[in-house]
Amino acid sequence: MQSIVPNAYPAPTSAPGIVRILCLGDVVAQPGRRVLQELLPGLRQRLELDMIIANGENSAGGVGITATTANDLFRAGVDVITTGNHVWRHKECLAYIGKEPRLLRPANYPPKAPGRGLGLFSLPGGRQVAVLNLLGRVFMDAVDCPFQVAERLCAEAREHTPLILVDFHAEATSEKRALAWFLDGKASFVFGTHTHVQTADPMILPQGTACLTDLGMCGVEAGSVLGMQQETSVRRFTTALPHPFVSAKGEPGLNGALVELDAATGKATVIHLVRRGGVSVLAV
């Protein structure tokens, strides 16, 4: 297991049969979309990335996703967009998600919900990667059991590829870590989204599954509360009144994780924390 300090990059692995995938935390509003547009072309080349996955459920004004914001992420270089509990906030997404296979919604929503929660995507050279999107149940919406759905869909995905990545959009740290252990040896990388705060717990479990409790977010960190103006969030907590959220202004940062996977087995060999721009951090 390896991690990187802010604004530094790991050297690409030259070993054959290694797949390198960058997973990015919740993209928040226009600043989050902008930082991806600015940084992803260079990161893809410098890190020799095979795929980029980003959670886009907060890309439209900080809550929800639209066709416009999804296309912004695709143009920036994102290959697959995952979502979460805010995916249905904008009605236009109901029709768009049914037509765009690169946009996923949690697989444990009811079967009649539009879109899909598991996608199989081709890489240059013919390899395939499965991406599974799930929603937690602790302090979240009432949905099907993510553990049972994950077990079933990971088994289905393994009929096509050993490379399986799982975005678990959940609130509770314990639920996220428990799913990673539950899927150890069944998935390549289980990563959490939703809390917008990158956790310092990257690891590779005994059966080869990489895990990280939360990727963090792509958006304005300094002077904000999870990418929203701090003044608005403070008013909501101090008055208990429903003040509308407003996207924060400032220099956005990028948070996520880079994994290297063995293409033959699907097992993770390295996991790197990625943190670029935004809040300055002292590495000791």
C-alpha positions, 0 to 999 in steps of 0.5 A, spaced: 500 500 500 502 506 498 499 513 498 502 520 495 503 527 498 498 533 496 500 535 489 505 529 488 504 523 483 506 516 483 510 513 478 506 509 473 508 502 473 511 499 467 509 492 469 505 488 463 498 486 465 496 492 470 490 496 469 490 503 472 484 507 474 483 513 478 476 514 482 474 521 484 469 523 489 463 527 489 464 533 484 460 539 487 457 544 482 461 548 477 467 549 481 468 541 481 466 540 474 472 546 472 477 543 476 476 536 472 476 540 466 483 543 468 486 537 471 484 531 468 487 531 461 494 532 464 493 526 470 490 521 464 497 522 460 502 523 466 499 517 470 497 513 464 490 512 466 486 506 463 479 509 466 477 515 470 470 514 474 467 520 478 461 521 482 457 526 479 450 526 483 452 533 486 455 536 479 448 540 478 449 546 483 451 542 488 445 537 488 443 532 483 445 531 476 443 534 469 445 532 462 449 538 461 453 537 467 454 530 466 456 532 459 461 537 462 464 531 466 465 526 460 468 532 456 473 533 461 475 526 461 471 522 465 469 515 463 464 513 468 459 517 472 456 514 478 451 517 483 447 516 489 441 519 493 441 525 490 440 522 483 433 524 482 433 531 484 432 534 477 427 531 473 430 531 466 435 526 469 429 521 469 429 520 461 437 522 460 439 516 465 435 511 461 439 513 454 446 514 457 450 507 459 456 511 462 451 514 467 449 509 473 445 510 479 445 505 485 443 498 483 439 497 490 434 502 488 427 499 486 427 495 479 422 500 476 427 506 477 430 508 470 437 507 468 442 501 471 446 500 477 452 495 474 455 497 467 461 493 463 466 498 460 471 496 455 478 499 455 483 500 450 486 493 448 479 489 449 479 488 457 473 490 460 471 493 467 465 492 471 463 498 475 457 497 480 454 503 484 450 502 491 447 506 496 447 505 503 442 504 508 444 507 515 441 514 515 439 514 508 433 512 504 430 505 505 432 501 499 434 494 498 440 491 502 446 493 499 450 487 501 445 482 498 445 486 491 453 487 491 454 479 492 449 478 486 451 483 481 459 482 483 458 474 481 454 476 475 460 481 473 465 476 474 462 472 468 465 477 464 471 480 468 475 480 474 476 487 474 470 490 478 469 497 482 464 498 487 462 506 489 458 505 495 455 511 496 453 511 504 453 515 510 456 511 515 463 509 516 462 502 519 457 500 513 462 502 508 468 498 511 463 492 512 461 492 505 469 492 503 470 486 508 464 482 505 466 483 498 474 482 499 476 477 494 469 478 490 471 486 487 477 489 486 476 496 489 470 498 494 470 506 495 466 510 499 462 517 497 457 521 499 461 525 505 465 529 501 471 528 506 477 524 504 479 519 509 486 516 511 484 509 511 486 506 504 488 499 504 488 492 501 485 487 504 487 479 505 484 477 498 486 483 494 480 488 494 482 495 495 478 499 500 477 507 502 472 509 506 471 515 502 474 519 496 472 526 498 470 531 493 472 535 487 470 542 489 471 548 493 474 546 500 477 552 504 471 557 506 466 552 505 462 546 508 462 540 503 463 545 497 457 549 500 458 556 502 459 556 510 455 562 512 448 558 509 450 551 512 451 555 519 445 559 518 441 552 517 444 549 524 443 555 528 436 557 526 433 550 524 430 553 518 431 551 511 436 556 508 437 554 500 444 551 499 449 556 495 455 553 492 462 556 495 466 560 491 474 559 491 479 555 488 477 548 487 481 541 489 481 534 487 480 528 491 480 521 490 484 515 489 488 511 484 489 503 484 493 499 480 489 492 478 492 485 476 488 485 469 488 477 470 486 476 477 482 483 478 486 483 485 489 490 487 496 491 487 497 498 489 492 504 492 494 511 492 491 517 495 490 523 490 489 530 493 490 536 488 490 543 489 484 546 494 486 546 502 494 546 503 496 540 507 503 539 511 505 532 509 510 529 515 
